[in-house]
Amino acid sequence: MPFISTWMNALAACMRSRACRPELTALLDNSPDLIARFDDGLRCTYINSRVQAYFKVPPERVIGKSVAELRPCRSLRKMLMRLLHDGGEATQEYKDGGRSFEAHCVAEPGADGTGSSVLCIVRDVTARRRAQEELKHQATHDPLTGLPNRALLTDRLMQAISYAQRYHRAIAVAFLDLDRFKHINDTLGHDAGDQLLKTVAARLSACVRDSDTVARLGGDEFVLVLYDQANEEITCQALRRVLGSISQPMEICGRELTISCSIGFAVYPQDGRDADTLIKNADTAMYRAKERGRDTFRFYDEDLHARINERLRCPEALPSRVP
């Protein structure tokens, strides 16, 4: 904390000197931080008026109370006890009533070298922590739908693979692309397209379990990571639910629309043993679903991979991208 030593010295002087007590007390009461002192029995011998703003309690109701009576968080109480025993200083962040606080505490040394009292400065850092959490969320989530983005998807998929390796389970990665989404954007505008994408995101999230992951890669492409897929039929049942949910009519910008999607899926470990390979192979299978008429799903297999590689060697045989 800035100027922590200055505040600690001022508080110590306020405790020791009657002559300068009014001036220092006024200074401490106008501090934006809560400042307190506890004796060797962990009873509060001083607290500034900031306690009223922080906890809606007047200072006179706190003076003379023990830490046990004030009931701070357990870790903060242990830190104060440790400082009294060992001396020194420590900083700790804790939560109280949904808010975040940062406490910096210093032991005043007694004659035997241990602490005879503890001085504390406590700052409300809730706004700072919320800003940090928001920045972190923006770095890992899609701004339109709120779903995990590619970076978080990769991290979640790596965790899923580690889980599958440890417990000998299968996981499925489904790559989903909306059918003829470009037509909606072109005819109804991007606002309608954005609203449709948010509706699709909500429906996908409702189709899977809390342990699964739904991510948006960009455009109209989504990826699902499905845990504990004991066999192919379980995965197919889950994807049929997705197809049925997406195909239900939705109201977009005052108009009722019906849309479908195409899905390809790959299964760990037989279709890939790392995140990039599983996503790529699921994407490959999705294009096969597009070729088969859309509004369906296809699983990845080695024969499909071989056929696509053959097409890549013969560019004239490649079909144009199906929207």
C-alpha positions as YAML, in Angstrom:
chain: A
units: angstrom
residues:
- id: 1
  name: MET
  ca: [0.00, 0.00, 0.00]
- id: 2
  name: PRO
  ca: [1.29, 3.52, -0.73]
- id: 3
  name: PHE
  ca: [2.63, 5.41, 2.24]
- id: 4
  name: ILE
  ca: [2.09, 2.43, 4.52]
- id: 5
  name: SER
  ca: [5.05, 3.29, 6.72]
- id: 6
  name: THR
  ca: [3.85, 6.86, 7.15]
- id: 7
  name: TRP
  ca: [0.46, 5.75, 8.34]
- id: 8
  name: MET
  ca: [1.92, 3.15, 10.67]
- id: 9
  name: ASN
  ca: [4.29, 5.67, 12.22]
- id: 10
  name: ALA
  ca: [1.47, 8.18, 12.62]
- id: 11
  name: LEU
  ca: [-0.73, 5.65, 14.34]
- id: 12
  name: ALA
  ca: [2.06, 4.55, 16.65]
- id: 13
  name: ALA
  ca: [2.70, 8.17, 17.60]
- id: 14
  name: CYS
  ca: [-1.00, 8.69, 18.21]
- id: 15
  name: MET
  ca: [-0.97, 5.82, 20.67]
- id: 16
  name: ARG
  ca: [2.12, 7.09, 22.50]
- id: 17
  name: SER
  ca: [1.77, 10.87, 22.56]
- id: 18
  name: ARG
  ca: [-1.07, 12.76, 24.23]
- id: 19
  name: ALA
  ca: [0.22, 16.12, 22.96]
- id: 20
  name: CYS
  ca: [-0.24, 15.36, 19.29]
- id: 21
  name: ARG
  ca: [-3.24, 13.04, 19.64]
- id: 22
  name: PRO
  ca: [-5.93, 15.48, 18.30]
- id: 23
  name: GLU
  ca: [-4.00, 16.35, 15.14]
- id: 24
  name: LEU
  ca: [-3.08, 12.79, 14.34]
- id: 25
  name: THR
  ca: [-6.52, 11.49, 15.23]
- id: 26
  name: ALA
  ca: [-8.06, 13.96, 12.74]
- id: 27
  name: LEU
  ca: [-5.54, 12.86, 10.12]
- id: 28
  name: LEU
  ca: [-6.27, 9.19, 10.66]
- id: 29
  name: ASP
  ca: [-10.05, 9.70, 10.71]
- id: 30
  name: ASN
  ca: [-9.84, 11.29, 7.28]
- id: 31
  name: SER
  ca: [-7.89, 8.39, 5.83]
- id: 32
  name: PRO
  ca: [-9.65, 6.40, 3.07]
- id: 33
  name: ASP
  ca: [-8.38, 3.25, 4.84]
- id: 34
  name: LEU
  ca: [-9.54, 1.58, 8.01]
- id: 35
  name: ILE
  ca: [-6.79, 1.83, 10.64]
- id: 36
  name: ALA
  ca: [-6.80, -0.16, 13.89]
- id: 37
  name: ARG
  ca: [-4.56, -1.23, 16.74]
- id: 38
  name: PHE
  ca: [-4.81, -4.43, 18.79]
- id: 39
  name: ASP
  ca: [-3.02, -5.06, 22.10]
- id: 40
  name: ASP
  ca: [-1.23, -8.24, 23.16]
- id: 41
  name: GLY
  ca: [-4.59, -9.80, 24.01]
- id: 42
  name: LEU
  ca: [-5.88, -8.95, 20.55]
- id: 43
  name: ARG
  ca: [-8.32, -6.38, 21.92]
- id: 44
  name: CYS
  ca: [-8.97, -3.30, 19.82]
- id: 45
  name: THR
  ca: [-7.45, -0.21, 21.49]
- id: 46
  name: TYR
  ca: [-7.95, 2.16, 18.54]
- id: 47
  name: ILE
  ca: [-9.92, 2.27, 15.32]
- id: 48
  name: ASN
  ca: [-10.59, 5.21, 13.06]
- id: 49
  name: SER
  ca: [-13.99, 6.40, 11.83]
- id: 50
  name: ARG
  ca: [-13.60, 4.55, 8.51]
- id: 51
  name: VAL
  ca: [-15.08, 1.51, 10.26]
- id: 52
  name: GLN
  ca: [-18.45, 3.26, 10.04]
- id: 53
  name: ALA
  ca: [-18.22, 3.51, 6.24]
- id: 54
  name: TYR
  ca: [-16.86, -0.02, 5.80]
- id: 55
  name: PHE
  ca: [-19.00, -2.01, 8.22]
- id: 56
  name: LYS
  ca: [-21.76, 0.38, 9.41]
- id: 57
  name: VAL
  ca: [-20.49, 0.19, 12.98]
- id: 58
  name: PRO
  ca: [-19.40, 3.26, 15.02]
- id: 59
  name: PRO
  ca: [-15.84, 3.17, 16.44]
- id: 60
  name: GLU
  ca: [-17.06, 3.19, 20.06]
- id: 61
  name: ARG
  ca: [-18.75, -0.16, 19.54]
- id: 62
  name: VAL
  ca: [-15.45, -1.70, 18.42]
- id: 63
  name: ILE
  ca: [-13.01, -0.27, 20.98]
- id: 64
  name: GLY
  ca: [-12.33, -2.81, 23.74]
- id: 65
  name: LYS
  ca: [-13.67, -5.76, 21.75]
- id: 66
  name: SER
  ca: [-11.47, -8.79, 21.15]
- id: 67
  name: VAL
  ca: [-10.74, -10.15, 17.70]
- id: 68
  name: ALA
  ca: [-12.86, -13.18, 18.61]
- id: 69
  name: GLU
  ca: [-15.83, -10.91, 19.34]
- id: 70
  name: LEU
  ca: [-15.34, -8.93, 16.13]
- id: 71
  name: ARG
  ca: [-15.29, -12.21, 14.19]
- id: 72
  name: PRO
  ca: [-13.02, -11.37, 11.27]
- id: 73
  name: CYS
  ca: [-12.20, -14.10, 8.79]
- id: 74
  name: ARG
  ca: [-10.27, -17.01, 10.31]
- id: 75
  name: SER
  ca: [-7.15, -16.45, 8.19]
- id: 76
  name: LEU
  ca: [-6.90, -12.79, 9.26]
- id: 77
  name: ARG
  ca: [-7.20, -13.74, 12.92]
- id: 78
  name: LYS
  ca: [-4.44, -16.33, 12.52]
- id: 79
  name: MET
  ca: [-2.22, -13.71, 10.89]
- id: 80
  name: LEU
  ca: [-2.67, -11.31, 13.84]
- id: 81
  name: MET
  ca: [-1.84, -14.07, 16.32]
- id: 82
  name: ARG
  ca: [1.25, -15.01, 14.34]
- id: 83
  name: LEU
  ca: [2.48, -11.41, 14.28]
- id: 84
  name: LEU
  ca: [2.07, -11.11, 18.05]
- id: 85
  name: HIS
  ca: [4.07, -14.29, 18.50]
- id: 86
  name: ASP
  ca: [6.79, -13.80, 15.87]
- id: 87
  name: GLY
  ca: [6.81, -10.06, 15.20]
- id: 88
  name: GLY
  ca: [7.35, -8.60, 11.73]
- id: 89
  name: GLU
  ca: [4.69, -7.61, 9.22]
- id: 90
  name: ALA
  ca: [2.34, -9.31, 6.78]
- id: 91
  name: THR
  ca: [-0.21, -8.51, 4.07]
- id: 92
  name: GLN
  ca: [-3.30, -10.54, 3.35]
- id: 93
  name: GLU
  ca: [-6.37, -10.25, 1.15]
- id: 94
  name: TYR
  ca: [-9.71, -11.56, 2.38]
- id: 95
  name: LYS
  ca: [-13.43, -11.35, 1.64]
- id: 96
  name: ASP
  ca: [-16.20, -10.13, 3.91]
- id: 97
  name: GLY
  ca: [-19.84, -9.78, 2.90]
- id: 98
  name: GLY
  ca: [-19.12, -10.04, -0.81]
- id: 99
  name: ARG
  ca: [-16.41, -7.36, -0.70]
- id: 100
  name: SER
  ca: [-12.65, -7.78, -0.98]
- id: 101
  name: PHE
  ca: [-10.22, -6.25, 1.52]
- id: 102
  name: GLU
  ca: [-6.46, -6.02, 1.76]
- id: 103
  name: ALA
  ca: [-4.95, -5.86, 5.25]
- id: 104
  name: HIS
  ca: [-1.38, -4.80, 5.98]
- id: 105
  name: CYS
  ca: [-0.41, -5.43, 9.60]
- id: 106
  name: VAL
  ca: [2.79, -4.67, 11.56]
- id: 107
  name: ALA
  ca: [3.72, -5.92, 15.02]
- id: 108
  name: GLU
  ca: [5.09, -3.32, 17.47]
- id: 109
  name: PRO
  ca: [8.03, -5.07, 19.14]
- id: 110
  name: GLY
  ca: [7.94, -5.58, 22.87]
- id: 111
  name: ALA
  ca: [10.87, -5.87, 25.25]
- id: 112
  name: ASP
  ca: [11.29, -9.59, 24.54]
- id: 113
  name: GLY
  ca: [11.31, -9.08, 20.75]
- id: 114
  name: THR
  ca: [7.83, -10.45, 20.16]
- id: 115
  name: GLY
  ca: [4.87, -8.21, 19.36]
- id: 116
  name: SER
  ca: [3.29, -6.16, 22.12]
- id: 117
  name: SER
  ca: [0.57, -4.88, 19.79]
- id: 118
  name: VAL
  ca: [-0.42, -5.00, 16.13]
- id: 119
  name: LEU
  ca: [-1.18, -2.05, 13.89]
- id: 120
  name: CYS
  ca: [-3.40, -2.68, 10.86]
- id: 121
  name: ILE
  ca: [-4.38, -0.77, 7.75]
- id: 122
  name: VAL
  ca: [-7.31, -2.28, 5.84]
- id: 123
  name: ARG
  ca: [-8.30, -1.12, 2.35]
- id: 124
  name: ASP
  ca: [-11.44, -1.98, 0.39]
- id: 125
  name: VAL
  ca: [-10.12, -3.35, -2.94]
- id: 126
  name: THR
  ca: [-13.48, -4.61, -4.26]
- id: 127
  name: ALA
  ca: [-13.56, -2.26, -7.26]
- id: 128
  name: ARG
  ca: [-9.98, -3.12, -8.19]
- id: 129
  name: ARG
  ca: [-10.61, -6.84, -8.01]
- id: 130
  name: ARG
  ca: [-13.80, -6.57, -10.06]
- id: 131
  name: ALA
  ca: [-11.94, -4.61, -12.73]
- id: 132
  name: GLN
  ca: [-9.21, -7.27, -12.82]
- id: 133
  name: GLU
  ca: [-11.80, -10.06, -13.05]
- id: 134
  name: GLU
  ca: [-13.58, -8.23, -15.88]
- id: 135
  name: LEU
  ca: [-10.33, -7.88, -17.82]
- id: 136
  name: LYS
  ca: [-9.61, -11.56, -17.30]
- id: 137
  name: HIS
  ca: [-13.12, -12.46, -18.45]
- id: 138
  name: GLN
  ca: [-12.77, -10.34, -21.59]
- id: 139
  name: ALA
  ca: [-9.50, -12.10, -22.43]
- id: 140
  name: THR
  ca: [-11.08, -15.56, -22.27]
- id: 141
  name: HIS
  ca: [-14.67, -15.06, -23.43]
- id: 142
  name: ASP
  ca: [-16.46, -14.08, -26.62]
- id: 143
  name: PRO
  ca: [-17.78, -10.51, -26.24]
- id: 144
  name: LEU
  ca: [-21.04, -11.17, -28.13]
- id: 145
  name: THR
  ca: [-22.26, -14.44, -26.59]
- id: 146
  name: GLY
  ca: [-20.28, -14.59, -23.34]
- id: 147
  name: LEU
  ca: [-19.14, -18.12, -24.23]
- id: 148
  name: PRO
  ca: [-15.51, -19.23, -23.84]
- id: 149
  name: ASN
  ca: [-13.35, -18.12, -26.76]
- id: 150
  name: ARG
  ca: [-10.67, -20.12, -28.57]
- id: 151
  name: ALA
  ca: [-8.04, -19.53, -25.87]
- id: 152
  name: LEU
  ca: [-10.27, -20.78, -23.04]
- id: 153
  name: LEU
  ca: [-11.59, -23.62, -25.22]
- id: 154
  name: THR
  ca: [-8.04, -24.87, -25.77]
- id: 155
  name: ASP
  ca: [-7.36, -24.73, -22.03]
- id: 156
  name: ARG
  ca: [-10.63, -26.54, -21.19]
- id: 157
  name: LEU
  ca: [-9.97, -29.17, -23.85]
- id: 158
  name: MET
  ca: [-6.45, -29.81, -22.53]
- id: 159
  name: GLN
  ca: [-7.94, -30.29, -19.06]
- id: 160
  name: ALA
  ca: [-10.53, -32.67, -20.50]
- id: 161
  name: ILE
  ca: [-7.80, -34.69, -22.21]
- id: 162
  name: SER
  ca: [-5.83, -34.92, -18.96]
- id: 163
  name: TYR
  ca: [-8.97, -36.11, -17.19]
- id: 164
  name: ALA
  ca: [-9.66, -38.68, -19.92]
- id: 165
  name: GLN
  ca: [-6.08, -39.96, -19.74]
- id: 166
  name: ARG
  ca: [-6.13, -40.30, -15.96]
- id: 167
  name: TYR
  ca: [-9.51, -42.03, -15.67]
- id: 168
  name: HIS
  ca: [-9.50, -43.86, -19.03]
- id: 169
  name: ARG
  ca: [-12.58, -42.05, -20.31]
- id: 170
  name: ALA
  ca: [-13.60, -40.85, -23.76]
- id: 171
  name: ILE
  ca: [-14.47, -37.25, -24.61]
- id: 172
  name: ALA
  ca: [-16.12, -35.93, -27.76]
- id: 173
  name: VAL
  ca: [-15.37, -32.67, -29.53]
- id: 174
  name: ALA
  ca: [-18.21, -31.41, -31.73]
- id: 175
  name: PHE
  ca: [-17.66, -28.68, -34.32]
- id: 176
  name: LEU
  ca: [-20.93, -26.89, -35.18]
- id: 177
  name: ASP
  ca: [-21.59, -24.50, -38.07]
- id: 178
  name: LEU
  ca: [-24.92, -22.80, -38.76]
- id: 179
  name: ASP
  ca: [-26.47, -23.51, -42.17]
- id: 180
  name: ARG
  ca: [-26.92, -20.52, -44.50]
- id: 181
  name: PHE
  ca: [-26.09, -18.03, -41.77]
- id: 182
  name: LYS
  ca: [-24.58, -15.67, -44.36]
- id: 183
  name: HIS
  ca: [-27.99, -15.37, -46.01]
- id: 184
  name: ILE
  ca: [-29.51, -14.11, -42.76]
- id: 185
  name: ASN
  ca: [-26.76, -11.55, -42.32]
- id: 186
  name: ASP
  ca: [-27.14, -10.37, -45.90]
- id: 187
  name: THR
  ca: [-30.94, -10.10, -45.87]
- id: 188
  name: LEU
  ca: [-31.77, -9.04, -42.29]
- id: 189
  name: GLY
  ca: [-28.56, -7.28, -41.30]
- id: 190
  name: HIS
  ca: [-25.83, -7.88, -38.77]
- id: 191
  name: ASP
  ca: [-27.98, -6.90, -35.78]
- id: 192
  name: ALA
  ca: [-30.30, -9.80, -36.58]
- id: 193
  name: GLY
  ca: [-27.29, -12.06, -37.09]
- id: 194
  name: ASP
  ca: [-25.88, -11.09, -33.70]
- id: 195
  name: GLN
  ca: [-29.20, -11.71, -31.98]
- id: 196
  name: LEU
  ca: [-29.46, -15.10, -33.66]
- id: 197
  name: LEU
  ca: [-25.94, -16.04, -32.52]
- id: 198
  name: LYS
  ca: [-26.79, -15.13, -28.93]
- id: 199
  name: THR
  ca: [-29.95, -17.23, -29.09]
- id: 200
  name: VAL
  ca: [-28.00, -20.18, -30.49]
- id: 201
  name: ALA
  ca: [-25.38, -19.79, -27.75]
- id: 202
  name: ALA
  ca: [-28.09, -19.93, -25.07]
- id: 203
  name: ARG
  ca: [-29.70, -23.01, -26.63]
- id: 204
  name: LEU
  ca: [-26.39, -24.84, -26.92]
- id: 205
  name: SER
  ca: [-25.57, -24.11, -23.27]
- id: 206
  name: ALA
  ca: [-28.97, -25.50, -22.26]
- id: 207
  name: CYS
  ca: [-28.33, -28.73, -24.20]
- id: 208
  name: VAL
  ca: [-25.17, -29.78, -22.37]
- id: 209
  name: ARG
  ca: [-24.19, -30.54, -18.79]
- id: 210
  name: ASP
  ca: [-22.43, -28.12, -16.46]
- id: 211
  name: SER
  ca: [-19.25, -30.17, -16.81]
- id: 212
  name: ASP
  ca: [-19.25, -29.77, -20.60]
- id: 213
  name: THR
  ca: [-18.00, -26.73, -22.51]
- id: 214
  name: VAL
  ca: [-19.65, -24.66, -25.24]
- id: 215
  name: ALA
  ca: [-17.31, -22.21, -27.01]
- id: 216
  name: ARG
  ca: [-17.58, -19.82, -29.93]
- id: 217
  name: LEU
  ca: [-14.63, -19.71, -32.29]
- id: 218
  name: GLY
  ca: [-15.94, -16.77, -34.30]
- id: 219
  name: GLY
  ca: [-18.52, -16.15, -37.00]
- id: 220
  name: ASP
  ca: [-21.15, -18.89, -36.79]
- id: 221
  name: GLU
  ca: [-18.75, -21.61, -35.60]
- id: 222
  name: PHE
  ca: [-19.17, -23.23, -32.19]
- id: 223
  name: VAL
  ca: [-17.37, -26.10, -30.46]
- id: 224
  name: LEU
  ca: [-18.72, -28.43, -27.78]
- id: 225
  name: VAL
  ca: [-16.52, -30.50, -25.47]
- id: 226
  name: LEU
  ca: [-18.52, -33.40, -24.05]
- id: 227
  name: TYR
  ca: [-17.15, -35.39, -21.10]
- id: 228
  name: ASP
  ca: [-17.58, -39.10, -20.34]
- id: 229
  name: GLN
  ca: [-18.81, -40.34, -23.70]
- id: 230
  name: ALA
  ca: [-19.04, -44.06, -22.95]
- id: 231
  name: ASN
  ca: [-19.97, -44.95, -26.53]
- id: 232
  name: GLU
  ca: [-20.85, -43.40, -29.86]
- id: 233
  name: GLU
  ca: [-24.61, -43.68, -29.28]
- id: 234
  name: ILE
  ca: [-24.43, -41.44, -26.19]
- id: 235
  name: THR
  ca: [-22.68, -38.79, -28.26]
- id: 236
  name: CYS
  ca: [-25.22, -39.15, -31.05]
- id: 237
  name: GLN
  ca: [-28.09, -38.69, -28.60]
- id: 238
  name: ALA
  ca: [-26.50, -35.48, -27.32]
- id: 239
  name: LEU
  ca: [-26.02, -34.16, -30.86]
- id: 240
  name: ARG
  ca: [-29.60, -35.02, -31.81]
- id: 241
  name: ARG
  ca: [-30.72, -32.87, -28.88]
- id: 242
  name: VAL
  ca: [-28.56, -30.03, -30.21]
- id: 243
  name: LEU
  ca: [-29.98, -30.36, -33.75]
- id: 244
  name: GLY
  ca: [-33.53, -30.39, -32.40]
- id: 245
  name: SER
  ca: [-32.96, -27.37, -30.18]
- id: 246
  name: ILE
  ca: [-31.35, -25.25, -32.90]
- id: 247
  name: SER
  ca: [-34.08, -26.08, -35.41]
- id: 248
  name: GLN
  ca: [-36.85, -24.77, -33.15]
- id: 249
  name: PRO
  ca: [-38.29, -21.45, -34.43]
- id: 250
  name: MET
  ca: [-36.80, -18.33, -32.86]
- id: 251
  name: GLU
  ca: [-37.96, -14.73, -32.88]
- id: 252
  name: ILE
  ca: [-35.26, -12.46, -34.26]
- id: 253
  name: CYS
  ca: [-35.84, -8.70, -34.63]
- id: 254
  name: GLY
  ca: [-39.60, -9.21, -34.66]
- id: 255
  name: ARG
  ca: [-39.51, -12.04, -37.20]
- id: 256
  name: GLU
  ca: [-39.85, -15.78, -36.69]
- id: 257
  name: LEU
  ca: [-36.87, -17.62, -38.16]
- id: 258
  name: THR
  ca: [-35.96, -21.26, -38.44]
- id: 259
  name: ILE
  ca: [-32.35, -22.28, -38.90]
- id: 260
  name: SER
  ca: [-30.43, -25.54, -38.90]
- id: 261
  name: CYS
  ca: [-26.83, -26.50, -38.28]
- id: 262
  name: SER
  ca: [-24.27, -29.07, -39.38]
- id: 263
  name: ILE
  ca: [-22.09, -30.86, -36.83]
- id: 264
  name: GLY
  ca: [-18.96, -32.97, -37.05]
- id: 265
  name: PHE
  ca: [-17.44, -34.70, -34.06]
- id: 266
  name: ALA
  ca: [-14.21, -36.43, -33.14]
- id: 267
  name: VAL
  ca: [-13.62, -38.63, -30.12]
- id: 268
  name: TYR
  ca: [-10.57, -38.85, -27.88]
- id: 269
  name: PRO
  ca: [-8.40, -40.91, -28.05]
- id: 270
  name: GLN
  ca: [-9.12, -42.65, -31.35]
- id: 271
  name: ASP
  ca: [-9.58, -39.48, -33.45]
- id: 272
  name: GLY
  ca: [-6.80, -37.40, -31.90]
- id: 273
  name: ARG
  ca: [-4.74, -37.08, -28.75]
- id: 274
  name: ASP
  ca: [-4.31, -33.31, -28.54]
- id: 275
  name: ALA
  ca: [-6.63, -30.31, -28.64]
- id: 276
  name: ASP
  ca: [-5.65, -29.01, -32.10]
- id: 277
  name: THR
  ca: [-6.04, -32.41, -33.78]
- id: 278
  name: LEU
  ca: [-9.44, -33.07, -32.21]
- id: 279
  name: ILE
  ca: [-10.80, -29.67, -33.26]
- id: 280
  name: LYS
  ca: [-9.38, -30.02, -36.77]
- id: 281
  name: ASN
  ca: [-10.82, -33.51, -37.23]
- id: 282
  name: ALA
  ca: [-14.22, -32.44, -35.89]
- id: 283
  name: ASP
  ca: [-14.14, -29.55, -38.37]
- id: 284
  name: THR
  ca: [-13.35, -32.00, -41.15]
- id: 285
  name: ALA
  ca: [-16.33, -34.15, -40.18]
- id: 286
  name: MET
  ca: [-18.56, -31.05, -40.09]
- id: 287
  name: TYR
  ca: [-17.83, -30.37, -43.77]
- id: 288
  name: ARG
  ca: [-18.88, -33.94, -44.49]
- id: 289
  name: ALA
  ca: [-22.21, -33.18, -42.77]
- id: 290
  name: LYS
  ca: [-22.59, -30.10, -44.99]
- id: 291
  name: GLU
  ca: [-22.03, -32.22, -48.08]
- id: 292
  name: ARG
  ca: [-24.63, -34.73, -46.90]
- id: 293
  name: GLY
  ca: [-27.37, -32.09, -46.97]
- id: 294
  name: ARG
  ca: [-26.94, -30.07, -43.76]
- id: 295
  name: ASP
  ca: [-29.06, -30.31, -40.56]
- id: 296
  name: THR
  ca: [-27.20, -33.45, -39.59]
- id: 297
  name: PHE
  ca: [-24.02, -34.67, -37.94]
- id: 298
  name: ARG
  ca: [-21.15, -36.90, -38.98]
- id: 299
  name: PHE
  ca: [-18.32, -38.48, -37.04]
- id: 300
  name: TYR
  ca: [-14.69, -38.35, -38.06]
- id: 301
  name: ASP
  ca: [-12.95, -41.42, -39.40]
- id: 302
  name: GLU
  ca: [-9.63, -42.18, -41.07]
- id: 303
  name: ASP
  ca: [-11.27, -42.91, -44.45]
- id: 304
  name: LEU
  ca: [-12.75, -39.42, -44.46]
- id: 305
  name: HIS
  ca: [-9.34, -37.98, -43.62]
- id: 306
  name: ALA
  ca: [-7.75, -39.90, -46.49]
- id: 307
  name: ARG
  ca: [-10.40, -38.71, -48.97]
- id: 308
  name: ILE
  ca: [-9.91, -35.06, -47.96]
- id: 309
  name: ASN
  ca: [-6.13, -35.37, -48.24]
- id: 310
  name: GLU
  ca: [-6.61, -36.77, -51.73]
- id: 311
  name: ARG
  ca: [-8.74, -33.78, -52.65]
- id: 312
  name: LEU
  ca: [-6.08, -31.43, -51.30]
- id: 313
  name: ARG
  ca: [-3.61, -33.03, -53.72]
- id: 314
  name: CYS
  ca: [-6.09, -32.41, -56.56]
- id: 315
  name: PRO
  ca: [-7.35, -28.80, -56.15]
- id: 316
  name: GLU
  ca: [-9.75, -29.06, -59.08]
- id: 317
  name: ALA
  ca: [-11.69, -31.70, -57.16]
- id: 318
  name: LEU
  ca: [-12.27, -29.42, -54.17]
- id: 319
  name: PRO
  ca: [-15.86, -28.17, -53.74]
- id: 320
  name: SER
  ca: [-16.47, -24.52, -52.89]
- id: 321
  name: ARG
  ca: [-17.10, -23.80, -49.21]
- id: 322
  name: VAL
  ca: [-20.68, -24.56, -48.30]
- id: 323
  name: PRO
  ca: [-22.14, -21.71, -46.19]
...
